[in-house]
Amino acid sequence: MPNPKRKMSKTRRDKRRTHYKATAPTMGTCSHCGEMKLTHRACPACGYYNERSMFLPKS
């Protein structure tokens, strides 16, 4: 297996890794109860998504 000819410096390594960063998740407000929730997910507080309840009715 080929090996590197020279050691990669810490500066070069860190320059390559500058784009690997954490991003905050996109948050929105629930249109039913007004709580903060992740976009395109059911609301954890009331269980509504797109003005419809995502809970199954008990039979």
KOLGU-4560 file (N, C-alpha, C; in nm, 3 decimals, padded with zeros to 5 digits):
<recs>
<n_xx: 00.083 n_yy: -00.118 n_zz: 00.000 ca_xx: 00.000 ca_yy: 00.000 ca_zz: 00.000 c_xx: 00.088 c_yy: 00.125 c_zz: 00.000 mol: A seq: 1 type: MET>
<n_xx: 00.051 n_yy: 00.225 n_zz: -00.079 ca_xx: 00.132 ca_yy: 00.346 ca_zz: -00.080 c_xx: 00.114 c_yy: 00.427 c_zz: 00.048 mol: A seq: 2 type: PRO>
<n_xx: 00.221 n_yy: 00.486 n_zz: 00.090 ca_xx: 00.220 ca_yy: 00.571 ca_zz: 00.208 c_xx: 00.256 c_yy: 00.713 c_zz: 00.168 mol: A seq: 3 type: ASN>
<n_xx: 00.215 n_yy: 00.813 n_zz: 00.248 ca_xx: 00.251 ca_yy: 00.949 ca_zz: 00.215 c_xx: 00.402 c_yy: 00.970 c_zz: 00.222 mol: A seq: 4 type: PRO>
<n_xx: 00.454 n_yy: 01.048 n_zz: 00.128 ca_xx: 00.598 ca_yy: 01.074 ca_zz: 00.123 c_xx: 00.640 c_yy: 01.168 c_zz: 00.236 mol: A seq: 5 type: LYS>
<n_xx: 00.555 n_yy: 01.267 n_zz: 00.264 ca_xx: 00.584 ca_yy: 01.364 ca_zz: 00.368 c_xx: 00.464 c_yy: 01.375 c_zz: 00.465 mol: A seq: 6 type: ARG>
<n_xx: 00.495 n_yy: 01.413 n_zz: 00.587 ca_xx: 00.390 ca_yy: 01.431 ca_zz: 00.688 c_xx: 00.306 c_yy: 01.554 c_zz: 00.652 mol: A seq: 7 type: LYS>
<n_xx: 00.173 n_yy: 01.540 n_zz: 00.661 ca_xx: 00.085 ca_yy: 01.654 ca_zz: 00.636 c_xx: 00.083 c_yy: 01.740 c_zz: 00.762 mol: A seq: 8 type: MET>
<n_xx: 00.110 n_yy: 01.868 n_zz: 00.745 ca_xx: 00.116 ca_yy: 01.958 ca_zz: 00.860 c_xx: -00.023 c_yy: 01.977 c_zz: 00.921 mol: A seq: 9 type: SER>
<n_xx: -00.023 n_yy: 02.021 n_zz: 01.045 ca_xx: -00.151 ca_yy: 02.044 ca_zz: 01.115 c_xx: -00.230 c_yy: 02.155 c_zz: 01.046 mol: A seq: 10 type: LYS>
<n_xx: -00.160 n_yy: 02.254 n_zz: 00.993 ca_xx: -00.228 ca_yy: 02.364 ca_zz: 00.924 c_xx: -00.299 c_yy: 02.315 c_zz: 00.800 mol: A seq: 11 type: THR>
<n_xx: -00.232 n_yy: 02.233 n_zz: 00.720 ca_xx: -00.293 ca_yy: 02.179 ca_zz: 00.598 c_xx: -00.412 c_yy: 02.091 c_zz: 00.631 mol: A seq: 12 type: ARG>
<n_xx: -00.396 n_yy: 02.008 n_zz: 00.733 ca_xx: -00.504 ca_yy: 01.920 ca_zz: 00.776 c_xx: -00.626 c_yy: 02.002 c_zz: 00.822 mol: A seq: 13 type: ARG>
<n_xx: -00.601 n_yy: 02.105 n_zz: 00.902 ca_xx: -00.709 ca_yy: 02.186 ca_zz: 00.954 c_xx: -00.777 c_yy: 02.269 c_zz: 00.846 mol: A seq: 14 type: ASP>
<n_xx: -00.703 n_yy: 02.312 n_zz: 00.745 ca_xx: -00.763 ca_yy: 02.386 ca_zz: 00.634 c_xx: -00.861 c_yy: 02.297 c_zz: 00.558 mol: A seq: 15 type: LYS>
<n_xx: -00.829 n_yy: 02.172 n_zz: 00.544 ca_xx: -00.917 ca_yy: 02.078 ca_zz: 00.475 c_xx: -01.045 c_yy: 02.054 c_zz: 00.556 mol: A seq: 16 type: ARG>
<n_xx: -01.034 n_yy: 02.059 n_zz: 00.687 ca_xx: -01.147 ca_yy: 02.028 ca_zz: 00.774 c_xx: -01.233 c_yy: 02.149 c_zz: 00.809 mol: A seq: 17 type: ARG>
<n_xx: -01.207 n_yy: 02.265 n_zz: 00.751 ca_xx: -01.283 ca_yy: 02.385 ca_zz: 00.788 c_xx: -01.430 c_yy: 02.373 c_zz: 00.751 mol: A seq: 18 type: THR>
<n_xx: -01.465 n_yy: 02.292 n_zz: 00.654 ca_xx: -01.603 ca_yy: 02.282 ca_zz: 00.609 c_xx: -01.685 c_yy: 02.183 c_zz: 00.691 mol: A seq: 19 type: HIS>
<n_xx: -01.619 n_yy: 02.104 n_zz: 00.777 ca_xx: -01.690 ca_yy: 02.007 ca_zz: 00.859 c_xx: -01.734 c_yy: 02.076 c_zz: 00.987 mol: A seq: 20 type: TYR>
<n_xx: -01.853 n_yy: 02.134 n_zz: 00.987 ca_xx: -01.900 ca_yy: 02.201 ca_zz: 01.107 c_xx: -02.046 c_yy: 02.167 c_zz: 01.130 mol: A seq: 21 type: LYS>
<n_xx: -02.085 n_yy: 02.170 n_zz: 01.253 ca_xx: -02.224 ca_yy: 02.140 ca_zz: 01.290 c_xx: -02.313 c_yy: 02.258 c_zz: 01.255 mol: A seq: 22 type: ALA>
<n_xx: -02.434 n_yy: 02.230 n_zz: 01.209 ca_xx: -02.530 ca_yy: 02.335 ca_zz: 01.179 c_xx: -02.651 c_yy: 02.316 c_zz: 01.271 mol: A seq: 23 type: THR>
<n_xx: -02.709 n_yy: 02.426 n_zz: 01.311 ca_xx: -02.828 ca_yy: 02.421 ca_zz: 01.396 c_xx: -02.947 c_yy: 02.373 c_zz: 01.314 mol: A seq: 24 type: ALA>
<n_xx: -03.033 n_yy: 02.289 n_zz: 01.371 ca_xx: -03.150 ca_yy: 02.242 ca_zz: 01.296 c_xx: -03.247 c_yy: 02.357 c_zz: 01.270 mol: A seq: 25 type: PRO>
<n_xx: -03.317 n_yy: 02.350 n_zz: 01.158 ca_xx: -03.415 ca_yy: 02.452 ca_zz: 01.121 c_xx: -03.540 c_yy: 02.435 c_zz: 01.206 mol: A seq: 26 type: THR>
<n_xx: -03.576 n_yy: 02.541 n_zz: 01.275 ca_xx: -03.692 ca_yy: 02.536 ca_zz: 01.364 c_xx: -03.804 c_yy: 02.623 c_zz: 01.307 mol: A seq: 27 type: MET>
<n_xx: -03.926 n_yy: 02.585 n_zz: 01.335 ca_xx: -04.043 ca_yy: 02.662 ca_zz: 01.296 c_xx: -04.146 c_yy: 02.658 c_zz: 01.407 mol: A seq: 28 type: GLY>
<n_xx: -04.254 n_yy: 02.728 n_zz: 01.390 ca_xx: -04.359 ca_yy: 02.727 ca_zz: 01.491 c_xx: -04.474 c_yy: 02.639 c_zz: 01.444 mol: A seq: 29 type: THR>
<n_xx: -04.536 n_yy: 02.572 n_zz: 01.537 ca_xx: -04.652 ca_yy: 02.488 ca_zz: 01.508 c_xx: -04.771 c_yy: 02.579 c_zz: 01.477 mol: A seq: 30 type: CYS>
<n_xx: -04.838 n_yy: 02.552 n_zz: 01.369 ca_xx: -04.952 ca_yy: 02.636 ca_zz: 01.331 c_xx: -05.075 c_yy: 02.608 c_zz: 01.419 mol: A seq: 31 type: SER>
<n_xx: -05.073 n_yy: 02.498 n_zz: 01.493 ca_xx: -05.188 ca_yy: 02.462 ca_zz: 01.577 c_xx: -05.174 c_yy: 02.518 c_zz: 01.719 mol: A seq: 32 type: HIS>
<n_xx: -05.056 n_yy: 02.496 n_zz: 01.781 ca_xx: -05.040 ca_yy: 02.540 ca_zz: 01.920 c_xx: -04.936 c_yy: 02.651 c_zz: 01.938 mol: A seq: 33 type: CYS>
<n_xx: -04.854 n_yy: 02.678 n_zz: 01.836 ca_xx: -04.756 ca_yy: 02.786 ca_zz: 01.845 c_xx: -04.623 c_yy: 02.748 c_zz: 01.906 mol: A seq: 34 type: GLY>
<n_xx: -04.604 n_yy: 02.622 n_zz: 01.944 ca_xx: -04.477 ca_yy: 02.577 ca_zz: 02.002 c_xx: -04.370 c_yy: 02.569 c_zz: 01.894 mol: A seq: 35 type: GLU>
<n_xx: -04.243 n_yy: 02.577 n_zz: 01.936 ca_xx: -04.132 ca_yy: 02.560 ca_zz: 01.842 c_xx: -04.117 c_yy: 02.410 c_zz: 01.812 mol: A seq: 36 type: MET>
<n_xx: -04.093 n_yy: 02.378 n_zz: 01.683 ca_xx: -04.077 ca_yy: 02.238 ca_zz: 01.643 c_xx: -03.983 c_yy: 02.233 c_zz: 01.523 mol: A seq: 37 type: LYS>
<n_xx: -03.932 n_yy: 02.113 n_zz: 01.496 ca_xx: -03.850 ca_yy: 02.094 ca_zz: 01.376 c_xx: -03.941 c_yy: 02.103 c_zz: 01.254 mol: A seq: 38 type: LEU>
<n_xx: -03.890 n_yy: 02.163 n_zz: 01.146 ca_xx: -03.972 ca_yy: 02.175 ca_zz: 01.025 c_xx: -03.993 c_yy: 02.037 c_zz: 00.963 mol: A seq: 39 type: THR>
<n_xx: -04.105 n_yy: 02.019 n_zz: 00.899 ca_xx: -04.145 ca_yy: 01.895 ca_zz: 00.833 c_xx: -04.154 c_yy: 01.777 c_zz: 00.929 mol: A seq: 40 type: HIS>
<n_xx: -04.190 n_yy: 01.805 n_zz: 01.055 ca_xx: -04.210 ca_yy: 01.701 ca_zz: 01.156 c_xx: -04.339 c_yy: 01.732 c_zz: 01.230 mol: A seq: 41 type: ARG>
<n_xx: -04.398 n_yy: 01.630 n_zz: 01.289 ca_xx: -04.516 ca_yy: 01.651 ca_zz: 01.373 c_xx: -04.474 c_yy: 01.723 c_zz: 01.500 mol: A seq: 42 type: ALA>
<n_xx: -04.561 n_yy: 01.806 n_zz: 01.552 ca_xx: -04.532 ca_yy: 01.884 ca_zz: 01.672 c_xx: -04.525 c_yy: 01.788 c_zz: 01.792 mol: A seq: 43 type: CYS>
<n_xx: -04.417 n_yy: 01.794 n_zz: 01.871 ca_xx: -04.410 ca_yy: 01.706 ca_zz: 01.988 c_xx: -04.506 c_yy: 01.746 c_zz: 02.099 mol: A seq: 44 type: PRO>
<n_xx: -04.551 n_yy: 01.871 n_zz: 02.100 ca_xx: -04.640 ca_yy: 01.918 ca_zz: 02.205 c_xx: -04.785 c_yy: 01.875 c_zz: 02.181 mol: A seq: 45 type: ALA>
<n_xx: -04.835 n_yy: 01.895 n_zz: 02.058 ca_xx: -04.977 ca_yy: 01.866 ca_zz: 02.033 c_xx: -04.999 c_yy: 01.752 c_zz: 01.933 mol: A seq: 46 type: CYS>
<n_xx: -04.894 n_yy: 01.714 n_zz: 01.859 ca_xx: -04.907 ca_yy: 01.601 ca_zz: 01.767 c_xx: -04.968 c_yy: 01.636 c_zz: 01.633 mol: A seq: 47 type: GLY>
<n_xx: -04.977 n_yy: 01.764 n_zz: 01.599 ca_xx: -05.036 ca_yy: 01.805 ca_zz: 01.472 c_xx: -04.927 c_yy: 01.832 c_zz: 01.369 mol: A seq: 48 type: TYR>
<n_xx: -04.957 n_yy: 01.802 n_zz: 01.244 ca_xx: -04.870 ca_yy: 01.836 ca_zz: 01.131 c_xx: -04.960 c_yy: 01.871 c_zz: 01.014 mol: A seq: 49 type: TYR>
<n_xx: -04.939 n_yy: 01.988 n_zz: 00.956 ca_xx: -05.016 ca_yy: 02.034 ca_zz: 00.841 c_xx: -05.166 c_yy: 02.038 c_zz: 00.874 mol: A seq: 50 type: ASN>
<n_xx: -05.197 n_yy: 02.091 n_zz: 00.994 ca_xx: -05.335 ca_yy: 02.107 ca_zz: 01.041 c_xx: -05.411 c_yy: 01.975 c_zz: 01.057 mol: A seq: 51 type: GLU>
<n_xx: -05.338 n_yy: 01.864 n_zz: 01.069 ca_xx: -05.403 ca_yy: 01.735 ca_zz: 01.091 c_xx: -05.337 c_yy: 01.666 c_zz: 01.209 mol: A seq: 52 type: ARG>
<n_xx: -05.417 n_yy: 01.594 n_zz: 01.288 ca_xx: -05.362 ca_yy: 01.520 ca_zz: 01.402 c_xx: -05.293 c_yy: 01.395 c_zz: 01.349 mol: A seq: 53 type: SER>
<n_xx: -05.172 n_yy: 01.370 n_zz: 01.400 ca_xx: -05.096 ca_yy: 01.254 ca_zz: 01.356 c_xx: -05.114 c_yy: 01.135 c_zz: 01.452 mol: A seq: 54 type: MET>
<n_xx: -05.194 n_yy: 01.154 n_zz: 01.557 ca_xx: -05.221 ca_yy: 01.044 ca_zz: 01.649 c_xx: -05.333 c_yy: 00.957 c_zz: 01.592 mol: A seq: 55 type: PHE>
<n_xx: -05.318 n_yy: 00.827 n_zz: 01.603 ca_xx: -05.421 ca_yy: 00.735 ca_zz: 01.556 c_xx: -05.531 c_yy: 00.727 c_zz: 01.661 mol: A seq: 56 type: LEU>
<n_xx: -05.656 n_yy: 00.731 n_zz: 01.620 ca_xx: -05.765 ca_yy: 00.721 ca_zz: 01.718 c_xx: -05.769 c_yy: 00.580 c_zz: 01.776 mol: A seq: 57 type: PRO>
<n_xx: -05.801 n_yy: 00.573 n_zz: 01.907 ca_xx: -05.810 ca_yy: 00.443 ca_zz: 01.973 c_xx: -05.939 c_yy: 00.375 c_zz: 01.931 mol: A seq: 58 type: LYS>
<n_xx: -05.931 n_yy: 00.242 n_zz: 01.908 ca_xx: -06.052 ca_yy: 00.169 ca_zz: 01.866 c_xx: -06.104 c_yy: 00.079 c_zz: 01.974 mol: A seq: 59 type: SER>
</recs>
